[in-house]
Amino acid sequence: MAKHPNHKIIFGLKVKQLRLEKGMSLKQVSELTGLSQSYLNEIEKGKKYPKIDKIKTIASALESTESELTSLELKHNLAPIGALLKSNFLNDLPLDLFGIELSKVVEIIANSPLKVGAFISTLVELSRTYAVQEENFYHRALRAYQELHNNYFEDIETEVDRFIKMYDIPVGEAVPPQLLSAILKNRFGYKIEEKGLDKFPELSRFRSLYIPKKKKLLLNGKLNNEQKAFLFAKELGFCFLRLKERPYTTSFHKVNSFDEALNNYKAGYFAVAILVNRESFIRDVQNFFGQKKWNPQLFQQLTEKYHASATVLFQRFNIVPQFFDLENMFFIRFFHNLNRDIISIDKELHLNRKHYPHSNGLQEHYCRRWSSTSMLYQLKEQDDDATLRKPIFDVQLEQFHGTDDEYLCMTIAQPSYPATHKNSSITLGVLIDDKARKAIKFLDDPAIPRKQVHATCERCPIADCNERAAPPVFIQKKERHHLVEERLSKLLK
């Protein structure tokens, strides 16, 4: 019986490699061993692991030994696959979530081990060189999973509907945090300490901490009612959806597995759907998109209607692809570290295809013409005291230089409370195409500013940019390269 998780796969690879080296068909091995071709095929694919007597028979037919076939060591051109399996790189991939069998991946590698093995080894080395951490991989895999499902999950929506009926949750209005905390306490046995984290200054960046052994939820004393409502709703998501593997802090301190990242997302999705009812919000969005003129007050009214943060409200726009036939959208969140004046992207989601803006990991300056970044600088000018900074909400039409892509970008910039040295901006972008023009009536409102934008300052060819934060070094490098090519071409003629 195979003990090592990859034992079946390695055994199957060895059998197949030996058979091919000897130029034998499955039929010939079947005749020599008395085992069926289909059974041998299952062995080679890593799906079956034979008993000891059959291993001896197979070894004899292939002129090998039992110890050679059962060893976990892979030699010659299969060695890269062995290293890959030992690294757990393939085992860490959430293949089952995407309907992919590990044995299928290994089979593809085994069919051309030198080429495919070298390719994957290169990816592993690149990830090490550029410090692609395990948690980043989990988050990116989760993002791909969300994008494949258009960020809409009917099974969670169904559970939300069931929860709402079971606990008589208000629909189409604010859900009181007191109601949610009462359900946590009375139904799920939680103990909640409103200022439980305040005595641990080293944990001040977290909004909450859940201690499973005591069923105790410690809150940061600086939270407002909107933040509390979301935290309580998310905890109810973990409980009601029976999500066992989970993080215990609001923001990840460390991601231990893909299931942990996925369950955290599911609980967050549940919370947003509780706080902003689907059917009610569909009607709200119909009214919002149906306005002939851009009306920022309507969005403000929605945050007041649901007593929800802009982040929660923007996340609930996940219904748009499903109910408004607008698939080309992106959601992106920027953080502005005021102490170091660094702007970075910490969350993004692209539906249907990769859109601009997006993170690039190039350590360059993101375009300051994006509403996402320009509004962060507007917010910075308000006040040094984070508690006095007021959220800014605006809209902009952004046409990406060198492309035909233009987006309606709705952005809110706000303090990242309780952190005092950070501001954040959240942008919902919709590609302007025929579907968008049909659904969103205010697109032609002349009051909406239009700007031509690019990716980063270092790669931007726009000449008359007053917002530029860095010289276009890559454009200059290309121009120098072009001049060299031109001179060489003339001389070589």
C-alpha positions as a printed NumPy array, in Angstrom:
array([[  0.   ,   0.   ,   0.   ],
       [  1.308,   3.47 ,  -0.904],
       [  2.16 ,   5.528,   2.185],
       [  3.694,   8.681,   0.724],
       [  1.073,  11.012,  -0.877],
       [  2.983,  10.928,  -4.172],
       [  3.914,   7.233,  -4.01 ],
       [  1.296,   6.163,  -6.565],
       [  2.341,   8.895,  -8.991],
       [  6.065,   8.097,  -8.716],
       [  5.455,   4.361,  -9.034],
       [  3.336,   4.905, -12.144],
       [  5.95 ,   7.17 , -13.717],
       [  8.658,   4.559, -13.187],
       [  6.559,   1.774, -14.705],
       [  5.733,   3.86 , -17.761],
       [  9.325,   5.036, -18.209],
       [ 10.71 ,   1.499, -18.023],
       [  8.072,   0.184, -20.42 ],
       [  8.82 ,   2.908, -22.981],
       [ 12.595,   2.437, -22.641],
       [ 12.16 ,  -1.244, -23.516],
       [  9.831,  -0.403, -26.41 ],
       [  6.991,  -2.443, -24.927],
       [  3.287,  -1.803, -25.371],
       [  0.697,  -2.095, -22.606],
       [ -0.548,  -5.218, -24.35 ],
       [  2.869,  -6.877, -24.127],
       [  3.229,  -6.055, -20.414],
       [ -0.306,  -7.31 , -19.878],
       [  0.549, -10.64 , -21.493],
       [  3.712, -11.031, -19.396],
       [  2.056, -10.105, -16.068],
       [ -1.479, -11.404, -16.498],
       [ -2.762,  -7.939, -15.488],
       [ -5.342,  -6.189, -17.668],
       [ -4.288,  -3.3  , -19.918],
       [ -6.823,  -0.986, -18.247],
       [ -5.389,  -1.796, -14.783],
       [ -1.824,  -1.175, -15.994],
       [ -2.972,   2.105, -17.532],
       [ -4.459,   3.174, -14.177],
       [ -1.136,   2.325, -12.5  ],
       [  0.839,   4.417, -14.981],
       [ -1.489,   7.369, -14.433],
       [ -0.881,   7.252, -10.693],
       [ -4.431,   6.225,  -9.848],
       [ -3.751,   2.661,  -8.654],
       [ -1.026,   1.196,  -6.457],
       [ -0.717,  -2.615,  -6.739],
       [ -0.166,  -5.073,  -3.914],
       [  3.296,  -6.485,  -3.286],
       [  2.813,  -9.68 ,  -5.337],
       [  1.733,  -7.694,  -8.396],
       [  4.649,  -5.272,  -7.928],
       [  7.035,  -8.21 ,  -8.074],
       [  5.326,  -9.498, -11.246],
       [  5.543,  -6.084, -12.938],
       [  9.212,  -5.666, -11.893],
       [ 10.048,  -9.061, -13.368],
       [  8.309,  -8.247, -16.667],
       [ 10.219,  -4.959, -16.946],
       [ 13.527,  -6.556, -15.868],
       [ 13.695,  -4.409, -12.761],
       [ 13.408,  -4.984,  -9.012],
       [ 10.743,  -4.427,  -6.403],
       [ 12.962,  -2.003,  -4.453],
       [ 13.729,   0.021,  -7.586],
       [ 10.044,   0.441,  -8.464],
       [  8.892,   1.277,  -4.918],
       [ 11.675,   3.765,  -4.165],
       [ 10.625,   7.441,  -4.087],
       [ 13.765,   8.411,  -6.011],
       [ 13.375,   9.35 ,  -9.681],
       [ 16.44 ,   9.25 , -11.917],
       [ 17.593,  10.607, -15.257],
       [ 15.034,  12.729, -17.133],
       [ 12.352,  12.156, -14.475],
       [ 14.508,  13.715, -11.744],
       [ 12.994,  17.237, -12.189],
       [  9.53 ,  15.769, -11.597],
       [ 10.747,  14.105,  -8.414],
       [ 12.151,  17.419,  -7.168],
       [  8.889,  19.125,  -8.065],
       [  6.795,  16.593,  -6.153],
       [  9.066,  16.806,  -3.117],
       [  8.844,  20.614,  -3.128],
       [  5.064,  20.375,  -2.623],
       [  4.681,  23.004,  -5.36 ],
       [  2.039,  20.926,  -7.148],
       [  0.377,  19.809,  -3.919],
       [ -0.065,  23.443,  -2.844],
       [ -1.974,  24.258,  -6.017],
       [ -5.766,  24.222,  -5.46 ],
       [ -6.154,  21.93 ,  -8.478],
       [ -9.296,  20.19 ,  -7.218],
       [-11.061,  23.559,  -6.995],
       [-10.547,  23.991, -10.741],
       [-11.524,  20.386, -11.527],
       [ -7.956,  19.289, -12.289],
       [ -6.45 ,  16.034, -11.056],
       [ -2.844,  16.102,  -9.84 ],
       [ -2.209,  12.853, -11.691],
       [ -3.278,  14.534, -14.962],
       [ -0.751,  17.322, -14.44 ],
       [  2.002,  14.802, -13.695],
       [  0.989,  12.77 , -16.752],
       [  1.445,  15.852, -18.966],
       [  4.864,  16.44 , -17.415],
       [  5.809,  12.787, -17.81 ],
       [  4.976,  12.801, -21.538],
       [  7.703,  15.389, -22.104],
       [  9.656,  15.523, -18.84 ],
       [ 12.671,  17.496, -20.009],
       [ 10.712,  20.341, -21.616],
       [  7.798,  20.647, -19.204],
       [  9.937,  19.884, -16.154],
       [ 12.378,  22.626, -17.157],
       [  9.496,  25.047, -17.7  ],
       [  7.997,  24.436, -14.242],
       [ 11.417,  24.481, -12.59 ],
       [ 11.953,  27.889, -14.184],
       [  8.654,  29.13 , -12.722],
       [  9.694,  27.879,  -9.279],
       [ 13.08 ,  29.623,  -9.555],
       [ 11.453,  32.845, -10.742],
       [  9.075,  32.768,  -7.786],
       [ 12.065,  32.388,  -5.447],
       [ 14.081,  35.102,  -7.173],
       [ 11.242,  37.624,  -7.078],
       [ 10.107,  36.602,  -3.589],
       [  6.658,  35.433,  -4.639],
       [  5.522,  34.304,  -1.217],
       [  3.211,  31.403,  -0.553],
       [  0.437,  33.686,   0.662],
       [  0.664,  35.791,  -2.501],
       [  0.203,  32.626,  -4.501],
       [ -2.886,  31.696,  -2.47 ],
       [ -4.391,  35.163,  -2.906],
       [ -3.746,  35.127,  -6.655],
       [ -5.247,  31.664,  -7.009],
       [ -8.3  ,  32.898,  -5.092],
       [ -8.567,  35.933,  -7.357],
       [ -8.463,  33.682, -10.431],
       [-11.225,  31.548,  -8.875],
       [-13.385,  34.637,  -8.279],
       [-12.801,  35.902, -11.808],
       [-13.723,  32.548, -13.342],
       [-17.069,  32.747, -11.509],
       [-17.585,  36.457, -12.314],
       [-17.358,  37.024,  -8.565],
       [-20.925,  35.784,  -8.084],
       [-21.793,  32.63 ,  -6.098],
       [-25.414,  31.513,  -6.132],
       [-24.833,  28.853,  -3.458],
       [-23.738,  31.515,  -0.928],
       [-26.62 ,  33.797,  -1.976],
       [-29.028,  30.911,  -1.25 ],
       [-27.543,  30.431,   2.214],
       [-27.861,  34.177,   2.849],
       [-31.562,  34.056,   1.926],
       [-32.009,  31.144,   4.33 ],
       [-30.2  ,  33.013,   7.121],
       [-32.3  ,  36.148,   6.574],
       [-35.552,  34.182,   6.935],
       [-34.311,  32.169,   9.897],
       [-33.234,  35.21 ,  11.945],
       [-35.652,  37.833,  10.595],
       [-32.884,  40.095,   9.264],
       [-34.042,  43.511,   7.927],
       [-34.082,  43.754,   4.126],
       [-33.472,  46.941,   2.147],
       [-32.292,  48.904,   5.173],
       [-29.458,  49.011,   7.697],
       [-28.79 ,  45.808,   9.635],
       [-28.059,  46.808,  13.263],
       [-24.735,  45.446,  14.569],
       [-26.501,  44.757,  17.892],
       [-28.804,  42.257,  16.148],
       [-25.853,  40.414,  14.577],
       [-23.859,  40.333,  17.816],
       [-26.929,  38.991,  19.652],
       [-27.17 ,  36.08 ,  17.157],
       [-23.462,  35.365,  17.619],
       [-23.886,  35.278,  21.38 ],
       [-27.244,  33.499,  21.725],
       [-27.078,  31.04 ,  18.818],
       [-23.361,  30.376,  18.423],
       [-22.101,  30.933,  21.978],
       [-19.745,  33.838,  21.287],
       [-18.311,  36.077,  23.981],
       [-17.649,  39.548,  22.554],
       [-15.291,  42.084,  24.151],
       [-15.876,  45.511,  22.578],
       [-12.392,  46.851,  23.467],
       [-10.683,  43.502,  23.905],
       [ -7.697,  44.333,  21.662],
       [ -6.982,  47.718,  23.231],
       [ -4.79 ,  46.184,  25.947],
       [ -2.483,  44.698,  23.307],
       [ -0.867,  47.67 ,  21.482],
       [  1.153,  45.366,  19.22 ],
       [ -2.176,  44.151,  17.756],
       [ -3.567,  47.638,  17.088],
       [ -3.518,  47.138,  13.301],
       [ -6.122,  44.368,  13.564],
       [ -9.822,  45.121,  13.796],
       [-10.61 ,  41.912,  15.633],
       [ -9.2  ,  38.624,  16.905],
       [-11.207,  35.416,  17.342],
       [ -9.991,  32.957,  20.   ],
       [-11.598,  29.607,  19.019],
       [-10.956,  27.698,  22.264],
       [-12.872,  30.32 ,  24.249],
       [-15.244,  31.352,  21.438],
       [-14.178,  34.881,  22.275],
       [-14.139,  37.793,  19.805],
       [-11.877,  40.688,  20.782],
       [-12.603,  43.989,  19.021],
       [-10.498,  47.058,  18.398],
       [-12.087,  49.835,  20.458],
       [-11.744,  52.352,  17.611],
       [-14.216,  50.595,  15.297],
       [-17.35 ,  52.362,  14.132],
       [-20.774,  50.724,  13.807],
       [-20.322,  49.99 ,  10.091],
       [-17.089,  48.102,  10.762],
       [-18.634,  46.212,  13.661],
       [-21.632,  45.172,  11.557],
       [-19.333,  43.758,   8.876],
       [-17.166,  41.901,  11.409],
       [-20.189,  40.352,  13.133],
       [-21.743,  39.383,   9.783],
       [-18.462,  37.797,   8.685],
       [-18.205,  35.771,  11.896],
       [-21.773,  34.607,  11.246],
       [-20.601,  33.592,   7.769],
       [-17.914,  31.332,   9.253],
       [-20.495,  29.804,  11.616],
       [-23.498,  29.468,   9.304],
       [-21.51 ,  28.15 ,   6.335],
       [-19.571,  25.829,   8.68 ],
       [-16.184,  27.03 ,   7.501],
       [-13.678,  25.398,   9.824],
       [-10.302,  26.387,   8.362],
       [-10.103,  30.152,   8.789],
       [ -7.901,  33.076,   9.867],
       [ -8.429,  34.394,  13.369],
       [ -7.516,  38.036,  12.644],
       [ -9.45 ,  40.361,  10.321],
       [ -6.493,  41.02 ,   8.017],
       [ -4.19 ,  38.084,   7.389],
       [ -1.111,  37.854,   9.594],
       [ -0.101,  34.72 ,   7.69 ],
       [ -1.949,  32.562,   5.157],
       [ -1.557,  28.895,   6.063],
       [ -3.454,  27.291,   3.184],
       [ -5.587,  27.996,   0.16 ],
       [ -8.693,  26.705,   1.981],
       [ -8.103,  29.315,   4.666],
       [ -7.975,  32.096,   2.061],
       [-11.043,  30.722,   0.268],
       [-13.103,  30.371,   3.444],
       [-12.165,  33.902,   4.485],
       [-13.466,  35.147,   1.131],
       [-16.69 ,  33.117,   1.46 ],
       [-17.387,  34.497,   4.937],
       [-16.738,  38.032,   3.657],
       [-19.067,  37.455,   0.69 ],
       [-21.733,  36.199,   3.113],
       [-21.3  ,  39.339,   5.248],
       [-21.655,  41.742,   2.318],
       [-24.772,  39.902,   1.095],
       [-26.307,  40.104,   4.585],
       [-25.655,  43.831,   4.935],
       [-26.719,  44.779,   1.387],
       [-29.687,  42.668,   0.332],
       [-29.482,  41.411,  -3.25 ],
       [-33.035,  42.105,  -4.447],
       [-33.094,  45.535,  -2.829],
       [-29.703,  46.474,  -4.262],
       [-30.678,  45.397,  -7.789],
       [-33.463,  48.003,  -7.666],
       [-31.04 ,  50.591,  -6.263],
       [-28.517,  49.989,  -9.068],
       [-31.289,  50.184, -11.696],
       [-32.205,  53.603, -10.336],
       [-28.557,  54.69 , -10.066],
       [-27.637,  53.636, -13.632],
       [-30.933,  55.01 , -14.969],
       [-30.125,  58.647, -14.134],
       [-29.53 ,  60.87 , -17.189],
       [-27.028,  62.99 , -15.236],
       [-24.24 ,  61.903, -12.927],
       [-25.564,  62.15 ,  -9.372],
       [-22.965,  61.467,  -6.655],
       [-25.57 ,  62.114,  -3.958],
       [-27.323,  58.885,  -4.935],
       [-24.271,  56.843,  -4.01 ],
       [-23.976,  58.687,  -0.717],
       [-27.64 ,  57.931,  -0.081],
       [-26.965,  54.214,  -0.616],
       [-24.198,  54.17 ,   2.011],
       [-26.619,  55.862,   4.406],
       [-29.5  ,  53.542,   3.482],
       [-27.536,  50.397,   4.366],
       [-25.194,  52.021,   6.926],
       [-22.474,  50.259,   4.947],
       [-18.933,  51.34 ,   4.172],
       [-18.   ,  52.233,   0.588],
       [-15.927,  49.027,   0.463],
       [-18.965,  46.888,   1.293],
       [-21.145,  48.793,  -1.171],
       [-18.581,  48.472,  -3.968],
       [-18.213,  44.751,  -3.25 ],
       [-21.979,  44.36 ,  -3.61 ],
       [-21.699,  45.613,  -7.176],
       [-20.739,  41.964,  -7.811],
       [-24.398,  41.544,  -8.855],
       [-23.856,  43.778, -11.908],
       [-22.435,  41.126, -14.322],
       [-25.198,  38.7  , -13.351],
       [-28.182,  41.067, -13.549],
       [-27.066,  43.935, -15.798],
       [-25.036,  42.024, -18.414],
       [-21.896,  44.103, -17.768],
       [-19.01 ,  41.64 , -17.705],
       [-16.068,  43.951, -18.41 ],
       [-15.453,  45.386, -14.954],
       [-12.664,  45.75 , -12.434],
       [-12.488,  46.431,  -8.714],
       [ -9.232,  47.785,  -7.277],
       [ -8.055,  49.111,  -3.914],
       [ -5.028,  51.356,  -3.41 ],
       [ -3.281,  52.216,  -0.154],
       [ -1.334,  55.426,   0.4  ],
       [  1.302,  55.183,   3.123],
       [  1.496,  58.819,   4.263],
       [  4.726,  58.373,   6.206],
       [  6.647,  57.107,   3.167],
       [  4.456,  58.622,   0.41 ],
       [  4.136,  55.217,  -1.273],
       [  1.027,  54.137,  -3.182],
       [  0.431,  50.408,  -3.598],
       [ -2.361,  48.076,  -4.699],
       [ -3.504,  45.486,  -2.182],
       [ -6.684,  44.138,  -3.802],
       [ -7.926,  43.835,  -7.35 ],
       [-10.421,  41.837,  -9.359],
       [-10.778,  41.785, -13.145],
       [-13.879,  40.314, -14.758],
       [-13.858,  38.87 , -18.281],
       [-10.272,  40.026, -18.981],
       [ -7.322,  41.918, -17.534],
       [ -8.116,  45.62 , -17.346],
       [ -6.236,  48.809, -16.556],
       [ -5.319,  49.829, -13.969],
       [ -3.732,  46.755, -12.393],
       [ -0.786,  45.937, -10.149],
       [  2.54 ,  45.228, -11.808],
       [  5.084,  44.684,  -9.027],
       [  7.618,  46.841, -10.894],
       [  8.265,  49.275,  -8.028],
       [  7.304,  52.116, -10.358],
       [  4.997,  55.102,  -9.905],
       [  1.394,  54.367, -10.81 ],
       [ -0.165,  56.967, -13.118],
       [ -1.225,  60.024, -11.093],
       [ -4.02 ,  60.751, -13.561],
       [ -6.055,  57.77 , -12.401],
       [ -8.875,  58.828, -10.118],
       [ -7.647,  56.07 ,  -7.768],
       [ -4.338,  57.875,  -7.156],
       [ -5.253,  61.548,  -7.681],
       [ -8.008,  61.358,  -5.075],
       [ -5.578,  59.922,  -2.532],
       [ -3.503,  63.079,  -2.866],
       [ -6.647,  65.195,  -2.529],
       [ -7.456,  63.358,   0.693],
       [ -3.906,  63.81 ,   1.961],
       [ -4.32 ,  67.6  ,   1.758],
       [ -7.377,  67.583,   4.03 ],
       [ -5.916,  67.199,   7.506],
       [ -3.054,  65.54 ,   9.375],
       [ -5.569,  64.122,  11.849],
       [ -7.014,  60.909,  10.352],
       [-10.244,  61.293,  12.335],
       [-10.924,  64.644,  10.614],
       [-10.399,  63.44 ,   7.041],
       [-13.695,  63.061,   5.169],
       [-14.293,  60.507,   2.394],
       [-14.239,  61.858,  -1.178],
       [-16.405,  60.279,  -3.875],
       [-16.109,  61.084,  -7.565],
       [-16.298,  59.732, -11.099],
       [-14.016,  59.996, -14.127],
       [-13.878,  58.67 , -17.683],
       [-10.407,  57.262, -18.272],
       [ -9.085,  56.499, -21.758],
       [ -5.909,  54.423, -21.723],
       [ -3.236,  55.876, -23.994],
       [ -2.403,  53.692, -26.974],
       [ -5.607,  51.628, -26.694],
       [ -9.305,  51.98 , -27.522],
       [-10.237,  51.157, -23.92 ],
       [-12.167,  53.747, -21.951],
       [-13.596,  53.136, -18.489],
       [-16.157,  54.748, -16.259],
       [-14.291,  54.853, -12.933],
       [-16.224,  55.499,  -9.732],
       [-13.817,  56.06 ,  -6.844],
       [-14.029,  56.748,  -3.152],
       [-10.964,  57.8  ,  -1.136],
       [-11.138,  57.502,   2.638],
       [ -8.958,  57.191,   5.767],
       [ -7.955,  53.604,   6.563],
       [ -9.27 ,  53.902,  10.071],
       [ -8.164,  52.794,  12.696],
       [ -4.711,  53.091,  11.01 ],
       [ -3.768,  56.774,  11.193],
       [ -0.911,  56.833,   8.655],
       [ -2.822,  55.329,   5.722],
       [ -5.535,  56.35 ,   3.304],
       [ -7.207,  54.054,   0.805],
       [ -9.077,  54.455,  -2.455],
       [-11.517,  51.977,  -3.943],
       [-12.403,  52.12 ,  -7.621],
       [-15.11 ,  50.34 ,  -9.562],
       [-14.353,  50.498, -13.285],
       [-16.71 ,  49.607, -16.123],
       [-15.459,  49.291, -19.714],
       [-17.48 ,  51.57 , -21.972],
       [-18.962,  49.42 , -24.723],
       [-22.415,  48.964, -26.243],
       [-23.666,  47.072, -23.196],
       [-22.46 ,  49.774, -20.821],
       [-24.084,  52.527, -22.901],
       [-27.367,  50.628, -22.842],
       [-27.284,  50.053, -19.068],
       [-25.731,  53.315, -17.778],
       [-27.641,  56.389, -18.932],
       [-25.349,  59.104, -17.532],
       [-22.241,  58.131, -19.549],
       [-22.634,  61.112, -21.908],
       [-22.999,  63.644, -19.111],
       [-20.505,  66.452, -20.022],
       [-20.014,  67.132, -16.303],
       [-18.001,  63.897, -15.997],
       [-14.297,  64.731, -16.494],
       [-12.345,  62.799, -19.135],
       [ -8.645,  62.045, -18.856],
       [ -6.086,  60.154, -20.902],
       [ -4.103,  57.893, -18.6  ],
       [ -1.315,  55.303, -18.715],
       [  0.129,  52.522, -16.569],
       [  3.181,  53.96 , -14.79 ],
       [  5.057,  57.238, -15.124],
       [  8.228,  55.383, -16.091],
       [  6.51 ,  53.823, -19.132],
       [  4.216,  56.698, -20.103],
       [  4.708,  58.424, -23.5  ],
       [  2.238,  61.272, -22.768],
       [  4.401,  64.37 , -23.268],
       [  2.37 ,  67.135, -21.6  ],
       [  1.665,  65.47 , -18.255],
       [  1.685,  67.847, -15.284],
       [  0.97 ,  65.033, -12.836],
       [  4.077,  63.01 , -13.737],
       [  5.879,  61.662, -10.624],
       [  8.921,  60.201, -12.427],
       [ 10.621,  60.618, -15.83 ],
       [  9.632,  58.216, -18.648],
       [ 12.88 ,  56.259, -18.407],
       [ 11.638,  53.228, -20.369],
       [ 10.357,  55.413, -23.206],
       [ 13.712,  57.19 , -23.305],
       [ 15.502,  53.832, -23.33 ],
       [ 13.352,  52.668, -26.264],
       [ 14.123,  55.864, -28.163],
       [ 17.876,  55.376, -27.633],
       [ 17.564,  51.748, -28.755],
       [ 15.694,  52.867, -31.872],
       [ 18.421,  55.379, -32.732],
       [ 21.081,  52.664, -32.375],
       [ 19.065,  50.302, -34.601],
       [ 18.646,  53.042, -37.191],
       [ 22.37 ,  53.872, -37.235],
       [ 23.403,  50.204, -37.447],
       [ 20.972,  49.633, -40.29 ],
       [ 22.443,  52.52 , -42.295],
       [ 26.044,  51.49 , -41.658],
       [ 25.443,  47.832, -42.503],
       [ 23.833,  48.753, -45.823]])
